[in-house]
Amino acid sequence: MASQFFGELGRALAEKGNPVHRINFNGGDWVFWRSPGAVNYRWGLKQWPKFLEAHLTKWAVTDIILFGDCRPLHREAVRIAERRGIRVYVFDEGYIRPNWVTMELGGVNGYSSLPRDPAWFRATAAKLPPWRDGQNVVSSFSRRSFEDVLYNVATMSLMPFYPGFRTHRPWHPLVEYAGWLLKFSRKRAIERRVAQGVARLAALDRPFYFFPLQLDCDSQIRHHSTVGRIAPAIELVVASFARNAPADSLLVLKEHPLDNALTNWRILTARIAAKAGVGDRVIYLEDADLMSLITKSEGVVTVNSTVGFLALACGKPVVTLGDAIYDMQDLTFQGGLDDFWSMKTPPDPETFDAFRRVAVARTQVNGGFFSRASLELAVAGAMARLEQPLSEAIITPMPQPSGIGSQDAAPVRKKRTSAR
């Protein structure tokens, strides 16, 4: 990830006397790792297993730390580590935001070892203290932007030294930056449209359902859902809403704040809604107050977003289209999307409280990736988790029937998205 976090964590581990090694895949990795112990991998996926196996043996590796577990090189690393009995700690954006980052043993999201059993969560939570949120974390968007540009400029500039590198993202960085520049140039027009949309929603004063969009490149969309992309998700939700939602209700879609604007989701949504015959009942917002939309909504439809977790915290009915860690009986609606509009049920407060406490104890570290204070907090939490004996830790992974390292593992649980 384009963050100083992993460099800081590496230094903290080394200061405690732990041998630390690093494999750089591109120039951005090289720039963001200024400590000793790094080697450069310059080839493609085919040569990767042999290279990694050799270095795991040479370094006598006991633990692998990585960001995200869906990137091709990382998936292969997880499989090799599982076979060799090496622990893998996967970091990601927090399941619970904004004060947490994810640090889970074995895998995250669809590859998480967390069960989908509400009774297990309630029983496990009985051993834990009452819920307390972590220290408040403030991330800097300007720092995040600067480090992202630095990482990608270094990657592009040093490509001759890493000829085998291929990004896991669907777009070239320059294409994404062009989209962001276009988005910034339209800032005032976007603000006007948002104000008009919010005013229209208030003036109509009708019940509405909320569908927050995720990033089209998000691994939760591409790897851990049945929709695969955002456009099919919009088509599915709008079509189901048109067929089954109460006639006086509205559907509100909100754009993800980090969307790169390479697709005009507002226009696409309008076309899909018009085709479904509900153009006057669908409102698209490029920005808006997230918590206000959640609390005023009748319920939330999501593929697999942290917004779903926020909605559960507010006691709102939620239905998911992907493999969310919180998608289980007593939390989310289990009857399918078509039935959700009229049969929605709120989460059980006791189960949600248990789920949140267990999820934090097993998978979350207080802190963030994009400010000095949040980095220090996250590094301290990660060090405490790494130094905790596995025999005493609640993070010991649950058994998984298929094994996350299996080539044939199917992380996505197929959900019924239409009426029988």
N, C-alpha and C positions, 0 to 999 in steps of 0.2 A: 504494500500500500504506500501511496505517496504521503508518508508521515514520518516524523522523527521517532515515533514510538519504538520501533523494533531496534533501532540503533541504541536508544536509551536503555531498553530492556537488556540488550546484549552486554552493554557496559556494566549494568547493575549485576548481572550474573557473573561476569568475569571478576568484578571486584570482590565477590564472595568466594572466589577460588574455583569457579566452575569453568572448565574448558569450553569455549564457545566458538563455533564455526559457522560460516555463512556461504551460501551458494548464490552468486549473482547471475541473473538471467539476461540482464541488459544494462545499458549505461545509467538508467535511473536508479537501479539497484546499487550500482557501484557508487554513485554520488551520495546516496542516502546511508551508506555504510562506511564509516571512516575508521573503524577499529580493525585490528589485525585479525587473522584467522579466516579470511575470505578467499574463495576460488571463483573463477569465472567459468560458467558453462556456455559454450559457444555453438552448440549443435541443436538438432531438432528432437522431436519426441521419440523417434526410433532409437537413438543412442542413449537416451536419458536413463533407462533402468540400469544398464551396465555401469554407467558413470556414477549413479547414486549408490548402487550396491557397493562399489569399490570404496567410495568415500565413507559410507556408514561403517564399513569394516575397518578402514584405516584410522578413523577417528574414534572408534569404539562408542558410537552414538547411543545414548539411552533415551533421548527425547528429541522430537522434531517440533518446531514451532512454525506455523505458517498462517497466512491470512486467507480465509476462504478455502473451501475444499471442493470446488467445482471446476477450477482451472485444470486443463489437461495434465500439466506437469505435477500439480498437486494431487490429483486423483491417483496418478501412478505412484507418487510418494507414499500416499496413505496405504495403498495396497501392499507395497513392499514393506512398510513399517509394520503392518498388521501381521504379515507372514513372519517377520523377524522378532516379533514381540517388543517392538519399540513403541513407546508412548507418543501420541500425536496430540498436541494442543492446537486447536483451531481458533483463531481470533476472527471476529467479524464486528460489524456495527451492532449495537446493543439490541437484544430482544426487547428490552425495556429502555425507553429513551425519555429524557436526554442525558441522564446521569450515569449511564452504564455502557460498558462495551462487553461483547460476548467473548468468553474464553472457555471453551468446552473441550473436554477430553474425548477424542475419537472422531467427532464430526459435529456440524451445526445444521440447523434448520431441518431439511428433509433427511439428513444423515445423523441427526441428533439421536442419542441413546435414551432421551426422555421418553417414557411410555405414554400412551394415550389412555390412561386408566385413572379416572377421577378418584376412585377409592384409594389407589396407591398414593396419590398426591396428598389426600387428607390424612392418611396414616403416617406418611413421612413427615408432613408438616407438624405433626404433634410433637416431634422431637426438636423443633426449631423455635426460636424466640418470635415474638410478635413482629409484624411488618414495620420496617423503618426504611424510608427512602435514603439513598446515599447522599453524600455532600453534593451541593448544587454545582453543576458543570456548565460552563459557558464556552462554546467553541467559536473560533474566529473564522468567518467565511473568507475574509481576505487572506488569512494564513493558509487555509485549505486551498484556495485558488492559486496562490503563489507556489505552494509546494507541488500542486498538480502540474502547473506549467513547467516548473523546474525539472520535475521527474521526466516529463514527456520530451522536453527539449534535449535533456541529456540522453534519453533513449534514442531519439532520432539522430543526434549528432554523433553518437558512438556506435551506430549500427554496423559499420565495417568490422568492429571488434566482436560483434555478436551476430554473425550471419544467420544463425539458425533460429533466432528469436522470432516468435509470432505472438502477437497480442491475443488475449482471450476476448477482447472487446470487439463488437461488430463493426466499429468505425475507426478510421484513422484519426489520431488526435487532432490534426489540423481541420478535419471535417467537423469534429465536435466543437472546436473553438470557433469556427465560422458560425455554427448554430448559436453559440452563446453570444457572439457579437451581434448577431441579428436580433436576438432576444433583448439584449441591453438597448439596442437602438429603438426598440418598440416599447420601451418601458412605460412611457406616458400613455400610449394607446392602450396598453394592457391594463394600467391602473383605471382608466376610464371604463373599460369593459367590465372589470371586476366590480367597480362601484355600481354600474348599471345592473349587473347580475345580482348582486347582493340586495339592491333596492327592489328589484323585481321579485325576488324570493320573499322579501318581507311584505311587499304589497299584496302578493297572492295569498299569503297567510293560509297555506294549505299544508297538510302533512307531507313530509318528504323522506325519502331514503337516500342514504349517502354512499357514494362509491368513489373512494380515493384511488387515484391511479398510481401505479408504481412505474419505475424506470423500465423502458423496453429492453434494456440490457441486463436487468436484474436477474441473478441466478435463480431467485425464487419464481420468476416468471418462466425462464427458459429451461430450468432443470427440475423444479419442484412444483410444477402445476400441469394440468391437462390442457391449458390454453396455449402455452408456448410463446405467445407474444401479446402485446397490449391490445392491438386492433381486434383480434378474435375475442378477447375478453370483453371489450366494449360491445361488440355485436351480440355476444351471448347474454350479457346482463340487460341490455336495452330490449332485446327481443323477449326475454322472459318477463321483464317489467311490463312491456306492452300487452302481453297475453294474460298476465296473472295479477298484477298489482291493482289495488282499489282504484276506481276510476277518478276519484278526486285527488289522488296522490301525485307527487312529483318525484323525479329522480335528479339528484345533484351530483355531478362529477367534479372533482377537483384535481388539477394538474399537480404532479410531483414537483416540489420546489427546486430539485436539481435536474429537471428535464432539460435536455440540450436543444430543444426546439427544432430538431431535424425533421420531425413530423408535426404537422399542425393538427393536434388532437381536437382542438375546438371545431375546426371545419369538418374533420372526419366524424366526430360525434354528431354534429348537426345533420350530416348526410345519413348516418345510420338511424338516427331518431326519426327523420322525415320518412325514410323508407319503411320504418316500423309503424308509422302512423301516430307517433307521439312527439312530434317536433315541438309542440306547444307545452309539453309536460316535462321536458328534459332541459336542465340548466347546466351550462358548463362554466366553471370558474377557474381562471388561470392562477388565482391566488385568493385566499380568504382565511379568516381565523378558524383554525382546525378544530379547536375545542368547542367553539360555538356551533359549528356544523354537526359535530358528534352529539352534543348534549340536546340539540333541538330536533335531531332526526328521529324517525320511527325505528330505525335500525341501520346497520352498516353491512354493505357487501364488499368483500375484499378477496383478492386472490390469496395473498399471504403477506400482509403488511403489518408493521408495528402499530398502525392505526387501529387494527382490529383489537390489539391488546389494550389500547387506550379506551376503546369503546366498551370493552368488557369491564374495565375499571370504573367506568361511568354507569354500569348496569344496563347497557344497551344490547339488544339482540344483535348477533353477528352470524353471518354465514360466510364460509370460505370456499374458494374454488381451487385452492392449492393445498399443499401439505404443511400447514401451519402447526407449530408446536403446541398451540393452544386449541387446536381443533379436536374437541372430544365431547362426549356426553356431559351434560351439566354446565358446559361453558358455551359452546357454539350450537347453532341450529343444525340438527343432523338429518333433516328430512329432505334436503335438496333445494336448489334455488327456486324452482317454480312454486313450491309450497311456502317458501319463506315469507313472501309478501303478505300473506293472509294468516299464516300460522306461526309467525315468529314468536320466540320465547326468550326472555331475558336470562342471563347467566345466574347460576346459583352463587350467592355471595360467599358462602363458606368454601365452596370449591375454588372459586377465583382467588380468595385469600390464600388458600393452601398452595395453589399453583404458583402464584407470584412468589411466595416465600421460598418454595423449593427451587423454582427456576433461578432465582437470584443466588441461592446457596450453592447450586450445582454449576451454574453456567455464566454468571455475571460478575464483572469486576467494576467497581466504582471508578469512574474516570472518563477520559475522552482522548481523541487523537490529535486535536487541532488547537491547543493552547498550552502554554507552559504549565499552568497549574493543573490542568486536566491530565496532561502527560505524566507529571510527577505522581499524581494520584493513581493513575492506571498502572504505572510501572510498579509502585509499591504494592498494589493489590495483586498484580500478576506474580510478583516475587513471593508473596505470602502463599499464594495458591501453589506455585511450583515447589516450594519448600515444605508444604504440608505432606506428611506421610500418607500414602494412598490408603493404608489400612485404617486410617482415622478420618479420611475425607469423605464427605457426602458426594463428592464428584465421581466416585468410582462408577464406571459406566454400567448401565443395565445390559443384559444379554440381548443381542439382536439376532433374530432367526436367520436372516440372509447374510449378515455380515457386511459392514460398510465397505470393506475392501473387495468384495466380490465383483467381478466383472459384470455379472448378470444381476446384481442387486437392483431392485426397483424401488427407489425411494418414494415415489409418488403413489399415494393411496387413491385409487380411482373413486371419485365422488359422483353421485347422481346429480346432474345439473339440470335435468328436466323432469317433468312429471312422468309417472309410469303410464 
